[in-house]
Amino acid sequence: MIVPMKKVSLLVMDKNKETALEKIRELGLIHLEKKTAVSPVLTKLLNRRAHLEMAAGVLSAFTQKKKKKTNIEPAKYGGDLANHVVALSDRRKKLLDYIVNHQREKSNFEKWGEFEPADFAYLSDNGVKAYLYDVSLVSYEKNAGDVPVIVLSSDKKNNSVRLLAFDTIPNENSIPIPERSLSVVNERNQIRRAEMAEIETELTSLSSLQNILETEKKSLLADIEFETARAGMELIDENAETPELAVSWISGYAPASDVGILKRAASENGWAFCAGDPAEDDEEVPTKLKNNKLVTLLNPLTDFLELSPGYREIDVSGWFLLFFTLFFGMIFGDAAYGTILFLISLVCISRTAKKRVPLIFKFLFLMSVSNILWGVLTCAWFGFDTSLVPQVLQNISLPLLVNVSAKPGWFETYISNNYWIQYGLVPSHATVDAMGKSVTRNLMIFCFSIALAQLGIAHLKGIAANIKSPKFLAELGQLGMVVGMYFVVLSLVAFNTGFGGVELWQYGCLGGGFVLSFIFGNYEGSVLKSVITSCVNFLTNVLGIANVFSDIMSYIRLWAVGLAGASIASTVDGFASPLITHMLFFILGIALFVFGHGFNMVLNVLSVLVHGVRLNTLEFSSHLGLGWSGFAYKPFAKR
């Protein structure tokens, strides 16, 4: 449920605004309105934060895999670890530039061997000009005949010769004389490499003190937030004759239920206070959700993805959690994986039970239970072939969803009879065993049925929200289109019977739904205007039918992605099993088995985040008209 908010404003004496802000922060109720804030103090704080982030980035690059205890004291650097780290990093960059440049210099003159550049200056001072040349043999024979030269070396492979000439050679460019001898370059490089190694060793040791930087950064963020609020407070009258009586004001948003607390605080502190409903066009209203303990389990996911409905949108957290839990189980799809996650969640919960158990561990617990249930129903255990799974596990699976040797139960027998044909849920010319024996078909039907349920819920909520307006007929029409298109998809994809397999009443749902949506989809007080608008946007409305088809088809990803994960698990088993059964390669086989399935679990997590979230935030939300355009309520408070 989205909590109603009020737009609130406080007027305080300008000379007391720091004290007032401290008390407002202690209350922790007002989500401050965004305002441009500039001040020398804020600039200094922001620069310091950038400095801390730079230092933290440097140390993270030198973090040791195995953290060792260190006796380094931050006070050794004047209490400013960040400055010392940045200074070390800057020095290291300069040394690296020196080394690269000198290495380039060395590579250019290494082929000339060791010589002293100062000797060339000595010769020049005594009237003897000397030059270095690296020319081809052809050019040497053609151009250097009348020039006194000393051949230092020749390279027959490259057809070149290196010369020391005592005059310029026509049509050739001499090589600049180096500033330093080769031995000096090598010596300097060694000194700088040694210094750089010392810096890297020190940075590696300092990486264990990253927590000091993080602590200062958290404190700094609070100071930045406070200074931003202070600098953003505006004066009522900047040209007041008596500055002591100048008044500043601050505004923001607070839950309607907490307005009474703010009124009392304003009365006790001598502030002027006013509160009212946010304007209809106010897009800065934050969203605060209030849900039961079960639904709040979704918070770790929505907080991580920064998903929040707009203040004037609807909250579907409960439905989101319900379907995401189902999607998680289907995409992970392996009871053994679920058991591993279940045990991890239990360990985490037990270790934090004395304190407040983080929601992420409870969320993981719920997801693992979903995974186990779906894995048990589909007889999926580490991707093993069902024939290798113990019979007891086959017996508790659902033969509708997996090929097992267990006898069909009452449910399978029930749905395998003519019930489906009798009520038109399966085309009359389909085989009687269409629902009972094709596991792939059953999984497809299940995915499409989830689409029907979730998208149907979206339009039922739309009907309820617009029940007092003819616009509810448009939502009813959308629901009819979803129902009709569901059976079209079944006929085309699941039963391969084409359009001829679709019953007349199903076409009626699709066509009638389109007509209702066309007539009332743009209703704003006038049916005629709604129809005219729909005619103007006729192509868009027609494409809406295709959108419904693609939205329902999109749910087949639950089966396809789950199948991909199962295939990877089966491949890992195929590689690891021969090694495990061999005495010499047993350890290697176990390592491959653990690594392969661990990697598959990581891929499954990414698949859930991509596909499980997408179905909720795109397909489901688009039918709800939910754009997730909001941002979370974050009050100005001590953290």
C-alpha positions, 0 to 999 in steps of 0.5 A, spaced: 500 500 500 502 506 498 502 511 504 499 518 503 503 524 503 503 531 505 507 537 502 510 540 508 514 547 509 517 550 515 519 557 517 525 558 522 529 564 524 535 564 519 540 565 525 538 558 528 537 554 522 543 549 523 539 548 530 533 547 527 536 542 521 539 538 527 532 537 530 529 536 524 534 530 522 532 527 529 525 527 527 527 523 521 520 524 518 521 529 512 523 527 505 527 534 503 525 537 496 530 537 491 533 544 491 540 547 488 545 548 493 552 551 493 556 553 498 564 553 500 563 548 505 559 543 501 564 544 495 569 542 500 565 536 503 564 534 495 571 534 494 573 530 500 568 525 498 571 525 491 578 524 495 576 518 499 573 515 493 579 515 489 583 513 495 578 507 496 579 505 489 586 505 489 586 500 495 581 496 492 586 494 486 591 492 491 587 488 496 590 482 498 586 475 497 588 473 504 587 479 509 593 479 513 593 483 520 597 489 519 600 494 525 600 500 520 597 506 524 593 511 521 596 516 525 603 515 522 600 519 516 598 525 520 591 522 521 589 522 513 590 516 510 586 518 504 591 523 502 597 519 503 594 513 499 593 518 493 600 521 494 603 514 493 598 513 487 600 519 484 608 518 485 607 511 482 604 513 476 609 518 475 614 513 476 611 508 471 611 514 466 618 515 467 620 507 466 616 507 460 619 513 457 626 511 459 624 504 456 622 507 450 629 511 450 633 505 451 630 501 446 631 506 441 639 506 443 640 499 445 642 497 438 648 502 438 651 499 445 654 503 450 657 510 449 657 516 453 653 522 450 658 527 453 663 525 448 659 528 442 659 535 446 667 534 447 668 533 440 663 539 438 667 543 442 674 542 439 671 543 432 669 535 430 662 534 428 660 527 429 653 524 427 649 517 428 646 514 422 642 508 421 641 507 413 640 502 408 646 499 405 644 502 398 644 509 401 650 508 404 654 506 398 650 511 394 651 517 399 656 516 404 662 515 399 665 522 400 664 522 408 669 520 413 665 514 417 666 509 421 662 503 420 659 501 427 655 495 425 651 492 419 645 488 419 645 483 413 638 481 415 635 488 414 640 490 409 642 496 414 648 499 417 650 503 423 655 509 422 659 514 426 659 520 421 664 526 421 660 530 416 652 530 414 650 524 409 646 527 403 639 525 403 639 522 410 637 524 417 641 523 423 639 520 429 639 525 435 644 524 440 641 521 447 641 525 453 644 519 457 648 513 456 645 506 456 648 504 463 645 511 466 638 509 463 638 502 466 641 504 473 635 509 473 630 504 471 632 500 476 632 505 482 625 507 479 622 500 479 625 499 486 621 505 489 615 503 485 615 496 488 616 499 495 610 503 494 606 497 491 608 493 497 605 499 502 599 500 498 598 492 499 599 493 506 594 499 507 589 495 503 587 492 510 585 499 512 579 500 507 574 500 513 577 507 515 576 510 509 569 507 509 567 509 516 569 517 514 565 516 507 559 514 511 560 520 516 562 525 510 555 523 507 551 525 513 555 532 513 554 533 505 546 531 506 546 536 512 550 542 508 546 541 502 539 542 506 542 548 510 545 551 503 538 549 500 534 553 505 532 560 502 531 567 505 524 570 505 527 577 505 534 577 503 534 585 504 531 585 510 533 591 514 534 587 521 538 581 519 537 578 526 530 577 524 531 574 517 527 568 516 529 561 512 524 556 510 525 549 508 520 544 504 519 537 503 514 531 504 512 527 510 507 521 511 500 524 512 500 520 519 506 523 521 504 530 520 501 531 527 508 529 530 511 535 526 506 540 528 508 538 535 515 539 534 514 546 530 510 548 536 515 546 541 521 550 537 517 556 535 517 554 527 512 556 523 509 550 519 504 548 514 502 542 510 497 540 504 496 535 499 501 535 493 499 538 487 496 534 481 502 535 477 507 535 482 512 529 480 517 530 486 513 526 491 516 520 494 513 513 494 513 510 501 510 503 501 507 500 507 506 492 507 505 486 511 511 482 513 510 477 508 510 482 502 516 486 505 520 480 503 520 483 496 524 489 499 531 486 498 530 485 490 526 492 489 531 496 493 537 493 489 534 494 483 531 501 485 524 499 483 519 504 486 512 505 483 510 512 482 506 516 488 500 516 484 501 509 481 498 502 484 502 498 489 503 491 486 508 488 491 504 482 493 502 480 486 510 481 484 512 477 490 507 471 489 509 471 481 516 472 482 517 466 487 514 462 482 518 464 477 524 463 481 522 456 482 521 455 475 527 458 472 532 455 477 528 449 477 532 444 481 531 441 488 538 440 489 540 447 488 534 449 492 536 445 498 543 448 498 540 455 498 535 453 503 541 450 508 545 457 506 538 461 508 537 457 515 545 458 517 544 465 515 538 466 519 540 462 525 547 466 526 543 473 526 537 470 530 539 474 536 539 481 532 534 483 527 534 478 521 536 481 515 530 481 510 535 478 504 536 472 508 528 471 509 527 472 502 532 467 500 529 462 504 522 463 501 525 463 494 529 456 496 522 453 498 519 455 491 525 452 488 525 445 492 517 445 490 518 446 483 524 441 483 520 436 487 514 436 482 519 436 476 523 430 479 530 435 478 536 433 482 542 436 480 540 435 472 540 427 473 536 423 468 530 421 472 531 414 471 537 415 475 533 418 481 531 414 487 524 411 486 521 415 492 523 421 489 519 419 482 513 417 486 512 424 489 513 428 482 508 430 477 508 426 471 504 431 467 511 435 468 516 430 467 517 423 464 517 418 470 516 411 471 511 412 477 504 411 475 499 417 474 495 419 480 488 421 480 490 428 478 493 426 471 487 421 470 482 426 471 485 431 466 487 426 461 479 425 459 475 428 455 473 434 460 478 438 456 475 437 450 468 437 453 468 444 455 472 447 449 479 448 453 482 443 448 480 443 440 475 437 439 480 434 434 486 434 438 488 427 441 485 425 448 492 424 451 494 431 449 494 434 456 497 427 459 503 425 456 507 430 452 511 433 458 513 439 453 506 441 451 504 441 458 510 445 461 508 450 455 501 450 457 503 452 464 507 458 462 501 460 458 496 459 463 501 463 468 500 469 463 493 468 463 493 469 470 497 474 471 495 479 465 488 477 467 489 480 474 492 486 471 486 487 468 481 485 473 485 491 478 483 495 472 476 494 472 476 495 479 479 501 479 475 504 474 468 501 476 465 508 477 467 510 469 465 507 463 472 506 462 472 499 466 469 497 459 475 498 456 479 494 461 474 488 460 475 488 453 483 488 454 481 482 459 477 479 453 483 480 448 487 476 453 483 470 454 481 470 447 489 470 445 491 465 450 487 460 446 489 462 440 496 461 443 495 454 445 492 452 438 498 455 434 504 453 439 502 448 444 497 443 440 499 445 433 492 445 430 493 452 427 487 458 427 482 452 425 483 449 432 480 456 436 473 455 438 468 461 436 467 463 443 474 464 443 474 468 437 468 472 440 472 474 446 478 477 442 474 481 437 469 483 442 474 485 447 478 489 441 471 493 440 470 495 447 477 497 448 477 501 441 470 504 444 472 506 451 480 506 451 480 513 451 474 515 455 475 522 458 467 524 459 465 523 452 464 516 448 464 520 441 471 523 443 474 516 445 472 513 439 475 519 435 481 518 438 481 511 437 480 512 430 486 517 429 490 512 433 487 506 429 494 503 427 496 503 434 490 500 437 490 494 431 498 493 433 495 492 441 492 485 439 499 483 436 502 486 443 497 481 447 500 475 443 507 477 444 506 478 452 503 471 452 508 468 448 513 472 452 512 467 458 514 461 455 521 464 457 520 460 464 520 454 460 526 455 455 530 458 461 529 453 466 530 448 460 537 451 458 539 451 466 537 443 466 541 442 460 547 445 463 546 441 469 546 435 465 552 436 461 556 437 467 554 431 470 556 428 463 563 430 464 564 429 471 560 422 472 566 418 468 571 421 472 568 420 479 567 413 478 574 412 476 579 412 482 585 416 480 580 422 477 575 422 483 578 428 486 578 431 479 571 429 478 568 432 484 571 438 483 568 439 476 562 437 479 562 442 484 565 448 480 560 446 474 553 446 478 556 452 482 557 456 475 550 454 473 547 456 480 550 463 478 547 463 471 540 461 474 541 467 479 542 472 473 537 469 469 532 470 475 534 477 475 533 478 468 527 474 466 523 473 472 524 481 474 522 483 466 515 479 466 513 483 472 516 490 471 514 489 463 509 485 461 505 485 467 506 492 469 504 494 462 497 491 462 497 495 469 499 501 466 504 501 471 511 505 469 515 504 476 516 512 475 517 513 482 523 513 487 523 511 495 521 515 501 528 517 504 527 522 510 532 527 512 535 523 518 541 520 522 543 514 519 
